[in-house]
Amino acid sequence: MNKNGNGKPQNGSPKNGKPQNGKSNGNSAPVYDESKIKTLSSLEHIRLRTGMYIGRLGDGSDPDDGIYILLKEVIDNAVDEFIMGHGKQVDVTIDADRVAVRDYGRGIPLGKIVECVSVINTGAKYNDDVFQFSVGLNGVGTKAVNALSAHFRAIAYRNGQYAEAIFSRGQLESQTKKGKVAGETDGTNIEFRPDENIFGEFAYNFEYIEKRLWNYACLNSGLRLVLNGEQKFESKHGLLDLLRSEVSDNLVYEPAYYKSQYLEFAFTHIPSYGEGYRSFVNGQYTSDGGTHQSAFREGLFKGVNEFYKKNFNSVDVRDGIFGVVAVKVKEPVFESQTKNKLGNTDVRGWIVNEVREAVVDFLHKNREAAQKLEERIVHNEKLRKELNAVKKEAKEAARR
């Protein structure tokens, strides 16, 4: 307590050591009252808590860095149009720090272009009839790109007309509600430049981008993605193409391949040890797997044992396997905003059963592959038992 020469409290000092009128002095805790309560707009919150929406920032040296997440969010919307049957090509242009993504779908409804790129929880993806198997169900993706860009421009083309909105760091700078345009195919064009105030110095690694575009192509047979007007990414055989590109010709047997309305997978064994998987949900790469990947592993193991009428150890079946699996889920639940791991428990049952049945069917129809797979499993079992025997002998020797 501050005192004067009489030992009495000075003006403004609390009596009996207690603050008066809810206020404090420099030695007390900060004041907590109405003046401390702030309300942020949705885009302001994205800028303040960037990690909640795009994960890490980074400088472009890692494939999970934020600049690639921004690119992914925009491409996801373009691919969703293809999935819904609108537009067969997506053009991606990257020039230094500027990115443009042009699709040839239906185009954002002209009267809603500002809301669709700036107001969280605004979009058509809440309507099952419009976007049945979309990744971006939370209505945040493009808005996050807008909020985190120094320059953001959205143009929608529909029936010879267009609408345009230009933003800077989430703030609307100008818009054209409706105008006439000739020679432009329906669709949407999104341009953005990540905000250097948030990301600092960064550079795009084209190897990461090419791999991402190749994944999109393999997950969406018939879609063409064009990078900088030159490189074209398209796939005729879906996940089978993706698997072959990952393992080259280093195969123990011809890959198993299966595709239905909601499930697609391919697998083979390669002359190595351990397991390798690439898994996807609605076109989203799930680097941390999730329930769909674990269900795929379980269904594969059960199918193998059912076909051979054996009780193989799961380690022996899976050692050396490489598989890719993609599922379509109407309401995917991811364990983070960056969607690296699927959390839906309700998908496990049907995935396990469908994979099991497909594996049994494949082995019945492909006897040579079935023989080579069994040889690999027996080989794995022999090595495992030999290794266990060596470990056991070493332990016993250590006790003596």
Buried (B, 14 or more C-beta within 10 A) or exposed (E): EEEEEEEEBEEEBBEEEEBEEEEEEEEEEEEEEEEEEEEEBBBBBBBEEBEBBBBEBBBBEEBBBBBBBBBBBBBBBBBBBBBBEBBBBBBBBBEEBEBBBBBBBBBBEBEBBBBBBBBBEBBBBEEEEEBBBBBBBBBBBBBBBBBBBBBBBBBBBBEEBBBBBBBBBBBBEEEEEEEEEEEBEBBBBBBBBBBEEBBEEBEBBEEBBBBBBBBBBBBBBEBBBBBEEEBEBBBEBBBBBBBBEBBEEEBBBEBBBBBEEBBBBBBBBBEEEEEBBBBBBBBBBBBBBBBBBBBBBBBBBBBBBBBBEEEBBBEBBBBBBBBBBBBBBEEBBBEEBBBBBBEBEEBBEBBBBBBBBBBBBBBEEBEEBBEBBBEBBEBBBEEBEEEEEEEEEEEEEEEE
